[in-house]
Amino acid sequence: MIIGLELFEPLLAEASTSERLRTNLDLRNSSSDTSQRMLNALLPGTEVPIHRHLSTSETVVLLKGRIAEVYYDDYGNETERVELDANGKNRGVQVAAGRWHTVDVYEPSVIIEFKAGSYEPLSEDEILKK
C-alpha cells in the first residue's frame, strides 16, 4: 500500500459522509496484529473527546492539512496547544501515556497514529468529564 494523496482524498470524502466528520483506515497486517496503526481523516467540526491513554503513549504525525494537538489538565483547562502543519515546521507529536489531549482541526486533514497494544475502546477513566 502506498500512503499518499490518492489514498487521502477518498478517506476525506468518506469522512464527509460520516456524522462524526472523521473516518479511519486500519493499517495492521491482520486482526491478530496487536499494534495500533491507523490513518485518520478529520474534517473541521469533528469533536474528539478530551481523552488519555493510560497504558501507552501515542504518536501522531500529520500527513495532510493543519490541526492542533491540544493538551489539558485534570480539570479540563487547556495547558498547551501544538500547531501541526503538513507543509510547516511541526508535523507530529508524541503524547505521553496518561496525558489528556484532543485535536482541533482547521482544514481537511489526515494523520497517522501509532499506539502499543491491541485496540480497546476508551474506558470511563480515559475520557475527561467536565
Backbone as JSON, one array per atom type, in Angstrom:
{
  "sequence": "MIIGLELFEPLLAEASTSERLRTNLDLRNSSSDTSQRMLNALLPGTEVPIHRHLSTSETVVLLKGRIAEVYYDDYGNETERVELDANGKNRGVQVAAGRWHTVDVYEPSVIIEFKAGSYEPLSEDEILKK",
  "N": [[0.84, -1.18, 0.0], [0.53, 2.18, -0.82], [0.96, 5.14, 0.88], [-0.44, 8.03, 0.35], [-1.48, 11.01, -1.46], [-3.45, 10.01, -3.23], [-4.73, 8.15, -1.67], [-5.64, 9.67, 0.44], [-7.7, 11.46, -0.44], [-10.09, 9.86, -1.03], [-10.54, 8.93, 1.6], [-11.04, 11.33, 3.0], [-13.36, 12.08, 1.66], [-15.06, 10.04, 2.48], [-15.1, 10.64, 5.21], [-16.57, 12.99, 5.09], [-19.14, 12.11, 4.77], [-19.73, 10.99, 7.12], [-21.32, 11.11, 10.28], [-19.71, 11.83, 12.41], [-17.74, 13.28, 11.2], [-15.27, 12.24, 10.58], [-13.06, 9.53, 9.74], [-11.43, 6.31, 9.78], [-8.62, 4.33, 8.71], [-7.54, 1.16, 9.06], [-4.29, 0.04, 9.49], [-3.08, -2.29, 10.18], [-1.57, -5.55, 9.78], [-3.12, -7.83, 10.11], [-5.98, -9.05, 11.96], [-4.9, -10.2, 14.18], [-2.64, -8.8, 14.71], [-1.18, -6.96, 17.16], [-0.54, -4.3, 17.39], [-1.37, -0.78, 17.16], [-2.08, 0.92, 14.4], [-3.04, 3.41, 12.34], [-4.67, 5.37, 9.8], [-6.23, 8.47, 10.13], [-8.78, 10.37, 8.88], [-9.79, 13.63, 9.1], [-12.21, 16.17, 9.53], [-12.9, 19.72, 9.67], [-14.8, 20.68, 12.5], [-15.22, 18.16, 13.53], [-15.53, 16.39, 16.59], [-13.48, 15.26, 18.86], [-13.43, 13.61, 21.84], [-11.96, 14.91, 24.88], [-9.35, 13.04, 25.99], [-7.33, 10.32, 27.3], [-4.64, 7.95, 27.2], [-4.05, 5.38, 29.19], [-2.19, 3.28, 29.32], [-0.33, 3.47, 27.28], [1.83, 5.46, 25.22], [1.13, 7.81, 22.56], [1.74, 8.27, 19.19], [1.43, 10.83, 16.88], [1.31, 11.81, 13.61], [1.07, 14.29, 11.23], [-0.11, 14.11, 7.99], [-1.46, 15.4, 5.95], [-2.9, 18.61, 5.65], [-3.95, 20.76, 8.38], [-3.79, 21.0, 11.83], [-4.31, 21.19, 15.42], [-2.78, 19.78, 18.22], [-4.1, 19.45, 21.3], [-3.65, 19.98, 24.71], [-4.62, 19.19, 28.11], [-5.3, 19.87, 31.62], [-6.18, 18.0, 34.63], [-8.61, 19.14, 35.22], [-9.81, 20.02, 32.97], [-8.8, 22.31, 31.86], [-7.2, 24.04, 29.28], [-3.81, 23.48, 28.62], [-1.72, 23.48, 26.85], [-1.03, 23.99, 23.39], [-0.25, 22.61, 20.39], [0.56, 23.48, 17.26], [0.17, 21.88, 14.19], [1.3, 21.43, 10.9], [1.1, 20.15, 7.74], [2.75, 21.12, 5.78], [4.51, 22.62, 7.15], [6.64, 23.62, 9.92], [6.23, 22.04, 12.3], [5.26, 18.72, 12.45], [4.36, 16.52, 13.81], [3.59, 14.83, 16.96], [4.49, 13.37, 20.1], [2.51, 11.92, 22.35], [2.44, 11.65, 25.74], [1.81, 8.78, 27.78], [-1.15, 8.82, 29.69], [-1.61, 11.54, 29.47], [-3.94, 14.12, 29.07], [-5.69, 14.88, 26.09], [-6.73, 16.2, 22.87], [-7.8, 16.92, 19.49], [-7.82, 19.81, 17.4], [-9.24, 20.67, 14.48], [-8.34, 22.4, 11.66], [-8.48, 22.42, 8.88], [-9.38, 20.14, 6.19], [-7.84, 17.13, 7.02], [-5.29, 14.59, 7.37], [-4.07, 12.2, 9.54], [-1.56, 10.0, 10.85], [-1.59, 7.5, 13.24], [0.0, 5.92, 16.0], [-0.01, 3.43, 18.44], [0.83, 1.37, 21.24], [-0.06, -2.07, 21.81], [-3.15, -3.98, 21.57], [-6.24, -2.83, 20.12], [-8.53, -1.25, 22.25], [-11.63, 0.02, 23.31], [-11.93, 3.35, 24.67], [-11.86, 3.62, 28.19], [-14.02, 4.56, 30.97], [-12.47, 6.12, 32.74], [-10.67, 7.19, 31.02], [-11.73, 9.2, 29.54], [-12.26, 12.58, 29.74], [-14.3, 14.09, 32.07], [-16.12, 16.94, 32.15]],
  "CA": [[0.0, 0.0, 0.0], [1.21, 3.47, -0.84], [0.23, 6.13, 1.69], [-0.24, 9.3, -0.32], [-2.65, 11.83, -1.79], [-4.5, 9.2, -3.86], [-5.44, 7.47, -0.59], [-6.23, 10.67, 1.34], [-8.94, 12.06, -0.95], [-11.25, 9.01, -0.74], [-10.77, 8.91, 3.05], [-11.69, 12.59, 3.36], [-14.72, 12.03, 1.12], [-15.8, 9.17, 3.39], [-15.3, 11.41, 6.45], [-17.6, 14.0, 4.87], [-20.45, 11.46, 4.86], [-19.86, 10.47, 8.48], [-21.88, 12.02, 11.29], [-18.6, 12.27, 13.26], [-16.83, 14.07, 10.36], [-13.96, 11.6, 10.56], [-13.04, 8.1, 9.48], [-10.07, 5.81, 9.88], [-8.22, 3.17, 7.92], [-6.68, 0.27, 9.84], [-3.08, -0.32, 8.74], [-2.49, -3.52, 10.7], [-1.45, -6.63, 8.81], [-4.22, -8.76, 10.34], [-6.66, -8.79, 13.23], [-4.07, -10.7, 15.27], [-1.58, -7.81, 14.91], [-1.55, -6.27, 18.4], [-0.19, -2.88, 17.38], [-2.41, 0.11, 16.64], [-1.57, 1.79, 13.34], [-4.18, 3.78, 11.51], [-4.84, 6.7, 9.25], [-7.48, 9.13, 10.5], [-9.17, 11.52, 8.07], [-10.52, 14.5, 10.01], [-12.72, 17.4, 8.93], [-13.24, 20.75, 10.65], [-16.08, 20.42, 13.16], [-15.23, 16.89, 14.25], [-15.31, 16.56, 18.02], [-12.83, 14.14, 19.52], [-13.49, 13.94, 23.26], [-10.69, 15.01, 25.59], [-9.1, 11.69, 26.48], [-5.95, 9.92, 27.55], [-4.37, 6.52, 27.08], [-3.34, 5.11, 30.44], [-1.13, 2.26, 29.26], [0.58, 3.64, 26.15], [1.95, 6.77, 24.58], [0.53, 7.85, 21.23], [2.46, 9.08, 18.22], [0.54, 11.4, 15.88], [2.04, 12.52, 12.56], [0.16, 14.9, 10.26], [0.3, 13.84, 6.61], [-2.12, 16.37, 5.09], [-3.75, 19.56, 6.33], [-3.49, 21.59, 9.51], [-4.52, 20.72, 13.07], [-3.58, 21.42, 16.67], [-2.9, 18.81, 19.3], [-4.43, 20.3, 22.44], [-3.46, 19.27, 25.98], [-5.44, 19.69, 29.22], [-5.04, 19.35, 32.96], [-7.24, 17.12, 35.14], [-9.85, 19.9, 35.4], [-10.31, 20.43, 31.66], [-8.21, 23.58, 31.43], [-6.17, 23.89, 28.25], [-2.47, 23.78, 29.14], [-0.77, 23.63, 25.74], [-1.57, 23.78, 22.05], [0.84, 22.44, 19.43], [0.06, 23.6, 15.9], [0.81, 20.99, 13.23], [1.02, 21.8, 9.52], [1.76, 19.16, 6.87], [3.74, 21.83, 4.99], [5.19, 23.54, 8.04], [7.74, 23.23, 10.79], [5.82, 20.95, 13.2], [4.47, 17.74, 11.7], [3.87, 15.44, 14.66], [3.83, 14.89, 18.4], [4.46, 12.15, 20.91], [1.66, 12.21, 23.51], [2.82, 10.75, 26.83], [0.73, 8.0, 28.41], [-1.82, 9.49, 30.79], [-1.8, 12.98, 29.24], [-5.22, 14.48, 28.46], [-5.49, 15.54, 24.81], [-7.68, 16.09, 21.77], [-7.32, 17.66, 18.32], [-8.63, 20.88, 16.83], [-8.99, 20.51, 13.05], [-8.5, 23.67, 10.96], [-8.8, 22.16, 7.48], [-9.38, 18.7, 5.98], [-6.52, 16.65, 7.43], [-5.08, 13.16, 7.56], [-2.99, 11.88, 10.46], [-1.28, 8.6, 11.11], [-1.45, 7.3, 14.68], [0.61, 4.68, 16.45], [-0.08, 3.15, 19.87], [1.17, -0.02, 21.56], [-1.13, -2.92, 22.3], [-4.32, -4.14, 20.72], [-7.26, -1.8, 20.3], [-9.62, -1.38, 23.22], [-12.3, 1.31, 23.43], [-11.56, 4.13, 25.85], [-12.63, 3.34, 29.4], [-14.6, 5.76, 31.59], [-11.43, 6.97, 33.33], [-9.82, 7.73, 29.97], [-12.45, 10.3, 28.92], [-12.37, 13.66, 30.73], [-15.65, 14.6, 32.38], [-16.02, 18.36, 32.52]],
  "C": [[0.88, 1.24, 0.0], [0.34, 4.45, -0.07], [0.53, 7.5, 1.08], [-1.56, 9.96, -0.68], [-3.78, 11.01, -2.41], [-5.3, 8.42, -2.83], [-6.19, 8.48, 0.28], [-7.58, 11.18, 0.85], [-10.16, 11.17, -0.74], [-11.56, 8.93, 0.76], [-11.47, 10.19, 3.51], [-13.12, 12.65, 2.83], [-15.59, 11.15, 2.02], [-16.08, 9.89, 4.71], [-16.43, 12.42, 6.29], [-19.01, 13.41, 4.93], [-20.71, 10.9, 6.25], [-20.43, 11.52, 9.42], [-20.78, 12.61, 12.16], [-17.59, 13.16, 12.52], [-15.4, 13.54, 10.43], [-14.13, 10.12, 10.24], [-11.61, 7.62, 9.62], [-9.88, 4.6, 8.98], [-7.2, 2.39, 8.73], [-5.49, -0.15, 8.98], [-2.41, -1.61, 9.25], [-2.47, -4.6, 9.61], [-2.58, -7.64, 8.91], [-4.86, -8.43, 11.67], [-5.86, -9.33, 14.42], [-2.86, -9.79, 15.55], [-1.97, -6.94, 16.1], [-1.06, -4.83, 18.47], [-1.42, -2.07, 16.96], [-1.74, 1.07, 15.67], [-2.75, 2.12, 12.45], [-4.02, 5.17, 10.93], [-6.18, 7.22, 9.74], [-7.66, 10.33, 9.59], [-10.12, 12.35, 8.93], [-10.97, 15.76, 9.28], [-12.99, 18.43, 10.02], [-14.64, 20.48, 11.21], [-16.16, 19.08, 13.84], [-14.93, 17.15, 15.71], [-14.77, 15.27, 18.61], [-12.84, 14.46, 21.01], [-12.08, 14.07, 23.86], [-10.49, 13.65, 26.27], [-7.63, 11.48, 26.76], [-5.85, 8.41, 27.34], [-3.5, 6.16, 28.28], [-2.14, 4.19, 30.29], [-0.15, 2.43, 28.09], [0.7, 5.11, 25.75], [1.3, 6.67, 23.2], [1.38, 8.76, 20.35], [1.47, 9.52, 17.15], [1.41, 12.17, 14.89], [1.03, 13.0, 11.53], [0.71, 14.69, 8.86], [-0.28, 14.85, 5.62], [-2.92, 17.31, 5.97], [-3.1, 20.32, 7.45], [-4.41, 21.34, 10.7], [-3.72, 21.26, 14.25], [-3.82, 20.23, 17.57], [-3.04, 19.67, 20.55], [-4.37, 19.46, 23.71], [-4.22, 19.97, 27.1], [-4.92, 19.16, 30.54], [-6.24, 18.51, 33.41], [-8.58, 17.81, 35.29], [-10.44, 20.39, 34.08], [-9.82, 21.77, 31.19], [-7.13, 23.32, 30.39], [-4.83, 24.33, 28.81], [-1.45, 24.02, 28.03], [-1.48, 23.33, 24.44], [-0.39, 23.72, 21.1], [0.24, 22.44, 18.03], [0.88, 22.69, 14.99], [0.36, 21.4, 11.83], [1.8, 20.85, 8.62], [2.81, 19.8, 5.98], [4.6, 22.75, 5.84], [6.27, 22.91, 8.88], [7.4, 22.02, 11.67], [4.88, 20.0, 12.48], [3.93, 16.62, 12.57], [4.21, 15.66, 16.12], [3.84, 13.48, 18.97], [3.69, 12.52, 22.16], [1.98, 11.18, 24.58], [1.6, 10.0, 27.36], [0.17, 8.79, 29.58], [-2.08, 10.97, 30.57], [-3.12, 13.24, 28.51], [-4.96, 15.24, 27.16], [-6.7, 15.38, 23.9], [-7.05, 16.8, 20.58], [-8.33, 18.73, 17.94], [-8.26, 20.89, 15.35], [-9.33, 21.81, 12.33], [-8.9, 23.52, 9.51], [-8.79, 20.65, 7.29], [-7.96, 18.15, 6.15], [-6.5, 15.14, 7.52], [-3.88, 13.0, 8.48], [-2.76, 10.38, 10.45], [-0.99, 8.5, 12.6], [-0.83, 5.94, 14.96], [0.46, 4.58, 17.96], [0.29, 1.68, 20.07], [-0.07, -0.77, 22.01], [-2.31, -2.99, 21.35], [-5.37, -3.1, 21.06], [-8.25, -2.2, 21.39], [-10.29, -0.02, 23.3], [-11.86, 2.03, 24.7], [-12.46, 3.76, 27.02], [-13.14, 4.65, 29.99], [-13.54, 6.69, 32.16], [-10.42, 7.48, 32.3], [-10.5, 8.85, 29.18], [-12.69, 11.35, 30.0], [-13.82, 14.11, 30.86], [-15.49, 16.03, 32.84], [-17.15, 18.74, 33.46]]
}
